């Protein structure tokens, strides 16, 4: 089957422009929508014959064009084609995929085609009445006859909305049942404890608004809007609508409704929508409904319109500004509002605390906001945490956190700030083409990161960018360029995630390169210039292209960036540098060679189950990786810290794969000595010795803690050996750093001694340099000196907290037996020193105190680092398990102002990992060593206590809920992991109880993730339940979570477990033979193929699950669900495409032929009925009788006596019908009608020639009753005297 992306027909641009659209929606909480839209269209020519619109999942009731019914209306709703009209199976998945391909591609095709009335003439106009948002009806004069006044008078519309031809007003009335795709309903009532509300969902990719109302659903089709939404007036009215009642019962309930309701039932429903609220009217005919109207003067695409309906509480975030901030922002202040469900106002206020500062930051640094009022609405069941619309951001309640929770603060703040910045870049400014999306996404995240730098500090900012750059290096393998990626984001959500990671980092390194020449950062100015163009109207349709961005950047940066864009934007991959350095004493230069090996990196990488579905979808839809760059070029800064401590920077141009250079050396002094005596003088700020040729002044040095003799003895600190110090003192420079200005996204490998990296860690103030140093040193073999460097880094509070946590992780490698587990000792010692009350005998953990957030984050990392310690056999030591279990059992949070939910969760997961890495003993081992029995007994006791602790936290969460049920969620995950390792028992019923609707959605997701394992295919009941919930669960968040989990499980089954083919043990018996020699290589080749190639993995998956009948039936039943959305259907069809080869067949059911019987009911009535007897022999085809042949026979003699017809007997006539059985005899098909007597007289011979006309006429008289030949028989009774002489024939 060819990629679906290649089968999409070419989309013709509409020959008209949408100037204004008015939408009226009557939203009923029974998931029924009735609507009316009025679209003002400006034709681009007189040749316009048809208007094509997007609009699916709705029924068109009425269409008018300028008040005239159209010639025809064609509506091809793909939602009406989701059922195959025959008995299909999973092997016909391609048939359904072809039906819905037109609506789920990169650019969905129009669904509605309206032929204009024949009597409607489109002609050039001189004066036309055109509706505008600002001025109502204005007159537009033809520019050719009246000058340029037309453009001035239509300034309220878009830049190109001057009506050159007859304007068209298109009115469409429609309705929709079970609207699930774009508008999601959360039903209340029924005792489920949920508030009824509804909201629009932001669909991934184009086509997000057409399921809600007919429109031109393209991002560049922008116009002004009038929106009216009719909804229930109160919560009780919404609940009444949601209840399924017939009309009689509904009217009865209204008539007998009590005068007063419960408190929640009278709470008012409000609408939060894009635009400004213009009116709110109660319906006079129905007091249970009201209408709220909004107006958008901003040019918006249909998919940028969003709204929410519910009993929301309003939180005025503008009150968070102090007097000075109000004065600074002045008239440009934007009204900031937040809406939440009842009872969550405090959480909302705490979560949105930084958003006001973020809005003011963008307004002051760049330009005023495109909207006057900005709202954030928090709702339930949202599949994504943030959905961005014009002036409104629909947020999930999952990101709300109270004041006592501190862990998600930074991540949530970044998401909310990005939504705010997107009002400028993303809503007001859009991409001209899908491939230009990298500029939009990258620019919005770039400004977001700059604000986070203002909020969290420069170290946090640079560490985050470094982390993202490392993620790009890891993920940018066989992927399209970010330029091409913008057009295929609809294929898989991971495409958008990667674009959001790489695009802002690319802009960051571009800014660094421009700043290298200009001396200051220019990217904020470039973005500000583009925002100004959009505000002043110089940016056509507010659509930004890569070419315009390039021109602006080159103009402000005074340099060409063609090569940069070709490599980092339109190219893919990241370089790997290998550098070597050597000091030439004769020339006083540092000789360096830099080798770039981007193209020679490993070409084959094992498949990842997490990315398996993305790889499969890329193959399905023809998304091919970009050609990797052979050589990346550009400037690179080399910083040499020479012997006097002064850094000297040298800029080199990387032009080839191999670069050799000589960097001049600037100082004549030797490397600074680092003796204990000098460190003591540095700490006391005393410097009394100064050499004539050696500058002993020490620069600021980090990590100079634990220096006293007592501390070094207690902490088992090991210094450099004398040989190492001699080599250090003989060096001519401190260290060398490549790419010191962070201008590359790459991996850097510099061959430099470890003590130089240690100097970089201790003396370089750049947090990125410190991170690089720790990562390099952590790859060294276990050593006490290296462990001492890391523990000093961990204990020095002057280091950035991210560097300290990296040092804690690095200590795990040094917890080895060959160095006497010095790493584990340092980790435990650090934890006891920082978080325990120590005395001479033991260390008791102090009650939790998370007031110092940096110390809290370090505490969590130390716990996880200790849990990762393993002995030489790969088992967790007993002291590690006992240490972690003690911290879990005696955790005390009574005096803490902050929640310990995340700390306990990380502690339980860490302990679970340690418990799984347990030793396993066989009966043979126990028989040989009786001491093992005691160890096994201790291990069983530990497991019992640990399981009890986990279950205690699970039950605790049922009585007093932790934040987001974190206790229970973590307990379920730990119980499942332990059961998989043979610790405890796995009971599906235990986890199924948490999947019920009504539980917290994140708890339900965790329970589903536990159930959806590779073994789910062996349990038909669980498999059917999971696949049913995948399409029928009311929460889109749960449906998408299940789909991702199911795709990951398919990846695990396809790739296989890593231990499927293990190497034989050294002491095991190996049987050699010809069969083994031939089969083993083939098995290994298949195993390697399924691990590294998509084709091999798919082949193995089909062999494994392709014939699973339960999976076939459950998957097809889910596909045939009557209310499935196109988004869910597309995902399930991808699963089918992965599992089954398409088969072009149609199964037609035919009834087996059966015998019929006839029953004579009398009075000329016959009853025909079908019997159960199956006709299993073919019926021969009827053949006409052959024509009669002329036969001449001699005339027989007449009898001597004639029969008498007198007396008591009479002449009996009997009619025999040919083929009948009335008299019990049958006549053959060739028998001719005849009259016979009882004593028949021989018939005369037939006349061969020239029959008489009278005879012909007489022969034609007899008529058959059933279409066959008949005969008349005359029966003459025999006389008694003649019986003996009679003859029978």
C-alpha positions, 0 to 999 in steps of 0.5 A, spaced: 500 500 500 502 506 498 503 512 503 497 515 504 501 522 504 502 521 496 495 519 495 492 526 497 489 530 491 492 537 490 488 542 493 485 548 489 486 554 493 479 558 494 477 563 489 474 567 494 476 571 501 472 570 507 471 577 510 467 576 516 463 570 519 458 570 524 456 563 528 450 562 532 451 555 537 445 552 541 449 547 545 445 542 549 449 538 554 445 532 551 451 533 546 446 536 541 448 542 537 444 546 533 447 552 529 447 557 524 453 561 521 453 567 516 459 567 512 461 574 508 465 572 502 468 576 497 469 573 490 476 574 487 473 573 480 466 573 476 468 565 474 466 563 481 461 558 481 462 553 487 464 555 494 467 549 498 467 549 505 470 544 511 464 541 515 464 534 518 460 531 523 454 535 522 447 535 518 446 541 513 439 543 514 438 549 510 443 553 505 442 560 502 446 565 498 444 572 498 437 569 500 437 565 494 437 557 495 443 554 491 443 550 485 445 544 489 449 542 495 454 536 496 456 534 503 461 528 503 461 527 511 467 522 512 463 521 519 458 517 515 463 513 512 466 510 518 462 503 517 463 498 511 457 496 508 459 488 508 462 483 513 469 486 513 475 484 518 481 487 520 484 485 513 480 491 510 483 496 514 485 500 508 478 501 505 476 505 511 483 508 511 482 511 504 475 513 506 477 518 511 484 520 508 481 526 505 480 529 512 486 527 516 491 529 512 496 535 512 491 539 508 484 536 509 479 537 503 473 541 503 466 537 505 461 541 503 460 544 495 455 549 494 453 551 487 451 558 486 444 560 484 444 561 476 440 567 477 446 570 481 450 574 477 457 576 480 459 582 477 464 588 478 462 593 483 462 600 484 458 601 490 457 595 495 454 594 502 459 590 506 459 589 513 464 590 518 466 589 525 467 596 527 463 600 523 457 596 521 455 597 514 459 601 510 460 603 502 466 601 498 467 605 492 471 602 486 478 604 487 479 605 479 473 610 479 473 613 486 481 613 488 484 609 493 478 611 498 476 603 498 482 601 502 481 606 507 474 605 508 475 597 509 481 598 514 477 595 519 477 588 515 484 585 513 489 588 508 486 585 502 478 585 503 476 590 499 470 587 495 472 588 487 466 583 485 459 582 488 459 580 495 456 574 497 452 572 504 452 565 505 447 562 511 448 555 513 443 552 518 446 545 521 445 541 527 450 535 530 449 529 534 454 526 539 459 532 538 465 529 541 471 531 536 472 538 537 467 540 543 468 535 549 462 535 554 463 533 561 457 530 564 455 532 571 450 529 576 448 522 577 452 522 583 459 522 580 461 529 583 463 532 577 461 539 575 458 539 568 462 543 563 464 543 555 470 546 552 473 546 545 479 541 544 485 544 540 486 538 534 493 536 532 494 539 526 489 543 521 482 541 521 480 543 528 474 547 527 470 544 521 467 539 526 463 544 530 461 549 524 462 550 517 468 554 515 474 555 511 478 551 516 485 553 514 490 557 518 491 562 513 483 563 512 483 569 517 477 574 518 473 577 523 468 574 528 461 574 531 460 569 536 453 567 540 453 561 544 446 559 547 447 554 553 444 552 560 443 558 565 444 554 571 448 547 573 441 544 574 439 546 567 445 543 564 444 536 568 437 536 566 439 536 559 444 531 560 439 526 562 436 522 557 429 523 557 423 522 552 419 529 551 413 527 555 417 525 561 422 531 560 415 536 560 413 532 566 419 534 570 419 541 568 412 542 570 413 538 577 419 541 578 420 543 586 421 551 586 428 550 590 434 546 588 440 544 591 445 549 592 450 547 586 444 546 582 442 554 582 450 556 580 450 560 574 453 557 567 458 562 564 461 562 557 469 564 556 470 565 549 475 568 544 473 576 543 470 581 547 463 580 551 458 584 548 451 581 550 448 576 555 441 575 554 436 570 557 431 566 553 424 569 554 421 563 551 425 558 555 428 561 562 433 555 563 437 558 557 441 564 556 445 567 550 452 570 551 455 574 545 462 575 543 466 579 538 473 578 535 476 584 531 482 581 530 483 577 524 483 569 526 483 563 523 477 558 525 481 553 529 483 559 533 476 560 536 475 557 542 470 557 548 468 553 554 462 553 558 461 551 565 460 554 572 466 557 573 469 561 578 473 568 576 480 569 579 482 576 577 489 576 576 490 583 575 490 584 582 497 581 583 500 587 580 503 592 585 502 599 584 509 600 581 508 595 576 501 598 574 505 605 573 510 602 569 505 598 564 500 604 563 495 603 558 498 597 555 496 593 561 492 587 559 486 584 563 488 577 566 483 573 568 483 565 570 477 561 570 476 554 574 471 550 577 468 551 584 472 550 589 479 551 586 480 558 586 486 558 591 490 553 587 488 557 580 491 563 583 497 560 586 498 556 579 497 563 575 502 567 580 507 568 575 503 569 569 501 577 570 509 578 570 510 574 564 504 578 560 507 585 562 514 582 560 513 581 553 509 588 553 514 592 555 520 588 552 517 587 545 510 590 543 503 591 546 498 585 546 494 583 540 488 582 545 485 587 551 483 581 555 486 574 556 483 568 560 485 562 562 480 556 563 481 550 567 477 544 565 477 536 566 479 531 561 483 535 557 488 531 553 493 536 553 495 540 558 494 547 554 490 548 548 491 555 545 486 559 542 485 567 541 485 570 547 483 564 551 487 558 553 484 552 555 488 548 561 487 542 564 486 541 572 492 537 572 497 542 572 493 546 578 498 545 584 496 548 591 501 552 595 504 547 599 506 543 592 513 545 589 515 540 584 511 542 578 512 549 579 517 550 574 514 546 568 507 548 569 510 556 569 513 554 562 507 551 559 503 557 561 508 562 559 508 559 552 501 560 552 501 567 553 507 568 548 503 564 543 498 570 543 503 574 539 507 568 535 502 563 534 495 566 534 497 574 531 503 571 527 502 565 523 506 561 519 505 562 511 506 555 510 506 549 514 514 548 513 515 555 516 512 553 523 519 552 526 520 560 526 513 560 530 514 555 535 522 557 536 520 564 536 515 563 542 519 558 546 525 563 545 521 568 548 519 564 553 526 561 555 528 569 556 522 570 561 524 564 565 531 566 565 528 573 569 524 568 573 529 563 575 536 566 574 542 565 568 544 559 571 538 555 570 537 558 563 543 556 561 543 549 564 536 548 561 538 550 554 544 545 555 539 540 557 535 541 551 541 541 546 543 534 549 536 532 547 536 534 540 543 530 539 540 524 542 533 525 538 536 527 531 537 521 528 534 519 522 529 525 522 526 530 517 529 537 518 525 542 522 523 545 516 520 539 513 517 537 520 512 543 520 508 539 514 508 533 518 506 534 525 499 531 524 503 524 523 505 523 530 505 527 536 512 526 537 513 530 531 511 536 534 515 535 541 521 534 537 520 541 533 518 544 540 525 542 543 530 543 537 527 550 534 528 554 540 535 551 541 537 553 533 535 560 534 539 560 541 545 558 537 544 563 531 543 568 536 550 566 539 553 567 533 550 573 531 552 576 538 559 574 536 560 579 531 555 584 533 557 584 541 550 583 543 544 579 543 540 580 537 535 575 537 530 579 541 530 585 537 529 581 530 523 578 534 521 585 536 521 587 529 517 582 526 512 583 531 512 590 529 511 589 522 505 585 524 502 590 528 503 596 523 500 591 517 507 591 514 506 583 514 501 581 509 496 577 512 500 576 519 504 570 515 511 569 517 515 565 512 522 563 513 525 567 507 522 574 511 525 571 517 532 570 514 532 577 511 530 581 517 536 577 521 541 578 516 539 586 516 540 586 523 545 581 524 549 584 518 551 578 515 548 572 511 545 566 514 544 562 508 549 556 510 546 556 517 539 555 515 541 550 510 545 546 515 541 547 522 534 548 519 533 545 512 538 539 514 538 534 519 543 531 524 548 534 529 556 533 529 560 530 533 567 533 534 574 529 536 579 534 538 586 533 540 591 538 543 599 538 544 603 544 547 609 546 543 614 549 547 619 551 541 613 555 538 609 557 544 603 555 541 598 550 542 597 545 536 590 542 536 586 538 531 579 537 530 575 532 527 568 532 525 565 525 524 557 527 524 557 522 517 561 516 520 557 516 527 553 509 528 548 508 522 544 503 526 541 504 532 536 499 536 529 501 536 526 504 542 519 502 544 517 509 546 518 511 539 516 505 535 509 507 533 512 514 530 517 510 526 511 506 523 507 512 522 513 515 518 514 509 514 506 509 513 505 516 511 512 517 507 515 521 512 523 520 510 529 522 514 533 528 511 540 527 508 545 528 514 550 533 513 557 531 511 560 537 514 557 542 519 561 549 518 561 555 522 565 559 527 568 556 534 570 559 540 576 556 543 578 558 550 585 557 553 586 558 561 593 559 561 598 559 567 596 565 570 589 564 570 587 568 565 582 566 559 584 567 552 579 566 547 581 564 539 575 564 534 577 558 529 572 557 522 570 550 522 570 549 514 572 541 513 571 535 516 579 535 519 581 542 522 588 543 524 590 549 527 596 553 532 593 557 537 598 562 540 600 562 547 600 568 551 604 567 558 610 565 560 608 562 567 608 555 568 601 552 571 599 555 578 600 550 583 595 547 588 598 546 594 594 545 601 598 551 603 595 555 598 588 553 598 588 555 606 591 562 604 586 562 599 580 561 604 583 566 609 584 571 603 591 571 605 597 571 600 604 573 603 608 569 598 609 572 591 615 569 586 618 573 581 617 569 575 611 565 578 604 568 580 601 564 586 595 568 586 589 563 586 583 565 582 576 563 585 576 556 586 569 552 587 569 545 591 574 547 596 570 544 602 572 538 606 579 541 607 581 540 614 585 534 616 579 532 621 574 532 615 578 529 610 579 523 615 572 523 617 570 523 609 575 519 607 578 524 602 583 522 597 588 528 594 592 527 588 598 523 588 605 526 588 606 523 581 599 527 579 601 533 582 608 533 578 604 532 572 599 538 573 605 542 575 609 541 569 603 543 564 603 550 561 596 551 562 590 550 566 585 547 561 582 548 554 575 549 552 572 548 546 565 552 544 566 556 550 560 561 547 555 555 546 554 556 538 554 549 537 549 543 538 554 537 538 558 532 542 565 534 544 570 529 546 577 533 547 583 529 549 585 532 556 587 529 562 582 528 568 586 534 572 584 539 567 577 537 567 577 538 575 580 545 574 575 546 569 569 544 574 572 548 580 574 554 576 570 555 570 564 560 573 560 557 567 555 552 569 555 549 562 562 548 563 561 545 570 556 540 567 561 538 561 566 537 566 562 532 571 559 528 565 567 527 562 570 525 569 564 521 570 566 516 565 573 515 568 574 508 572 572 508 579 577 511 583 577 514 590 580 521 588 575 522 583 569 520 588 573 525 593 572 531 587 565 529 586 563 529 594 566 536 595 562 538 589 556 535 592 557 539 599 559 546 596 553 550 596 556 555 592 555 550 586 548 550 582 544 545 584 544 542 577 551 541 578 550 538 585 545 533 583 550 531 577 555 529 582 551 525 586 549 521 580 556 520 578 558 517 585 554 511 583 559 509 579 565 509 584 560 505 589 565 499 587 568 493 591 575 495 588 575 502 591 572 499 597 565 502 595 567 509 597 562 512 592 556 509 597 560 511 603 560 518 600 553 518 598 550 516 605 555 520 609 552 526 605 545 524 606 546 524 614 550 530 614 545 534 610 538 531 613 540 527 619 541 528 626 547 525 628 550 522 634 556 518 636 552 511 635 547 513 629 544 518 625 536 519 625 533 522 619 530 529 621 523 531 620 522 533 613 523 541 611 523 543 604 523 550 605 530 550 602 527 548 595 534 547 592 536 542 598 530 538 597 531 537 590 538 535 592 535 530 597 531 527 592 537 525 587 541 523 593 536 518 595 535 515 587 543 515 587 543 510 593 538 506 590 542 505 583 548 502 587 549 495 585 555 490 587 559 486 582 554 481 581 549 486 579 545 486 586 543 491 590 547 491 597 543 489 603 545 496 606 542 500 601 535 496 601 535 497 609 537 504 608 532 506 603 526 502 607 528 506 614 527 512 610 520 510 608 518 507 614 520 513 618 518 519 614 516 524 618 512 530 614 508 533 620 512 539 621 513 541 614 509 546 610 510 543 604 507 536 601 512 530 601 508 526 596 513 527 590 519 525 595 515 519 598 513 517 591 521 518 588 523 514 595 518 508 593 520 508 586 527 508 588 526 502 593 522 498 588 528 498 583 533 496 589 528 490 591 528 488 584 535 487 583 535 482 589 540 476 589 536 469 586 539 462 589 537 456 587 536 449 591 543 447 589 546 454 592 542 453 598 544 445 599 552 448 598 552 453 603 547 453 609 548 460 611 544 463 605 538 460 608 539 466 613 540 471 607 534 468 604 530 469 610 532 476 611 530 478 604 523 475 605 522 479 611 525 485 607 520 484 601 514 483 606 515 489 610 516 493 603 510 490 601 506 492 607 509 500 607 507 500 599 500 498 601 499 502 607 501 508 603 495 506 598 490 505 603 492 512 606 491 515 599 484 512 600 482 516 606 486 523 605 488 524 598 495 526 596 496 531 591 493 528 584 493 521 588 500 520 588 501 515 593 496 511 590 499 511 583 506 510 585 503 504 589 500 501 583 506 502 579 511 499 584 506 493 586 506 491 578 513 492 578 515 487 584 509 482 581 513 482 575 519 480 578 516 475 582 515 479 589 508 479 591 502 477 586 499 480 580 491 480 580 488 484 574 482 485 579 486 489 584 488 494 578 481 494 574 478 497 580 482 504 579 480 504 572 472 506 573 470 512 571 469 517 577 476 516 579 482 521 578 484 521 571 491 520 572 490 515 577 485 511 572 491 512 567 496 509 571 492 503 572 491 502 565 498 503 564 499 497 569 494 493 565 497 494 558 503 490 558 506 485 553 502 479 557 495 483 555 494 479 549 494 473 553 488 475 557 482 476 552 477 479 557 482 484 559 484 485 552 477 486 550 476 491 555 482 495 554 480 496 546 473 498 548 475 503 553 480 506 547 474 508 543 468 509 548 471 512 554 468 519 555 475 522 557 479 524 551 485 524 556 484 516 557 483 514 550 489 517 548 493 515 554 491 508 552 492 508 545 500 511 547 500 505 552 498 500 547 502 502 541 508 502 546 506 495 548 506 493 540 513 496 540 515 491 546 512 485 542 515 487 536 522 489 538 522 483 543 526 483 550 533 484 550 534 477 554 531 473 549 537 470 546 543 470 551 550 468 551 552 462 554 555 462 561 562 460 561 561 454 565 555 451 562 555 445 557 555 447 550 553 442 545 556 443 538 553 440 532 551 441 525 544 443 526 546 448 531 551 451 527 546 453 522 540 455 526 544 459 531 546 464 526 539 465 522 536 466 529 541 471 531 540 475 524 533 475 525 533 477 532 538 483 530 533 485 524 527 485 529 531 490 534 534 494 529 530 495 522 523 497 522 521 491 517 524 486 521 520 488 527 514 489 523 515 482 521 516 479 528 510 482 530 505 479 525 508 472 526 507 473 534 500 477 534 497 476 527 493 470 528 491 472 535 483 471 534 481 475 540 485 481 538 482 481 531 475 481 534 476 486 539 480 491 535 475 490 529 469 491 534 473 497 537 473 500 530 466 499 528 464 503 535 458 507 532 461 514 536 468 513 534 472 520 532 476 520 526 482 521 531 481 515 534 479 511 528 486 513 525 490 511 531 486 504 531 487 503 523 495 505 524 495 499 529 491 494 524 496 496 518 502 494 523 499 488 524 495 485 518 497 485 511 491 488 507 486 484 503 482 486 497 476 482 498 469 482 500 465 477 503 458 476 501 453 472 504 449 467 500 443 463 502 443 456 501 438 453 496 433 449 499 427 444 496 420 447 496 413 443 497 406 445 495 400 443 499 393 443 496 388 447 501 382 446 497 378 450 493 383 452 488 388 454 493 396 452 493 400 453 499 408 453 497 413 453 503 421 452 503 423 446 507 430 445 511 432 440 506 438 443 502 439 442 495 446 440 494 446 438 486 446 443 481 439 444 477 440 443 469 439 448 465 432 448 462 432 446 454 427 447 449 424 440 446 426 438 439 421 440 433 417 434 432 419 429 426 414 427 420 413 419 421 409 415 416 405 409 419 400 404 416 393 406 418 390 401 423 384 397 422 378 399 425 375 395 430 369 391 428 364 393 434 363 400 436 363 402 443 356 404 445 355 411 449 348 409 451 346 406 458 347 408 465 354 409 464 356 416 460 362 419 457 367 421 462 372 426 459 379 427 463 383 433 462 391 431 463 395 437 463 402 436 461 407 435 466 402 435 472 400 429 476 392 430 477 391 423 475 397 420 478 400 420 472 406 424 469 406 426 462 413 427 458 415 434 456 414 431 449 407 428 449 402 431 445 395 433 447 390 427 445 383 424 446 384 417 449 378 412 450 378 406 455 379 402 449 383 406 445 382 407 438 389 407 434 390 414 432 390 416 424 397 417 422 399 424 422 399 428 416 406 430 413 404 435 408 399 441 408 394 440 414 387 443 413 386 450 416 380 447 420 384 442 423 390 447 425 385 451 428 382 445 432 389 443 434 390 450 437 384 450 441 386 446 447 390 450 452 394 448 458 393 451 465 401 451 467 404 452 460 405 445 458 402 440 453 395 437 455 390 431 453 383 429 453 381 422 455 375 419 454 373 414 459 367 409 457 365 404 462 366 397 461 360 392 460 360 386 465 359 381 459 365 384 455 370 384 461 373 378 459 374 381 452 377 388 454 384 389 453 389 394 458 394 398 455 
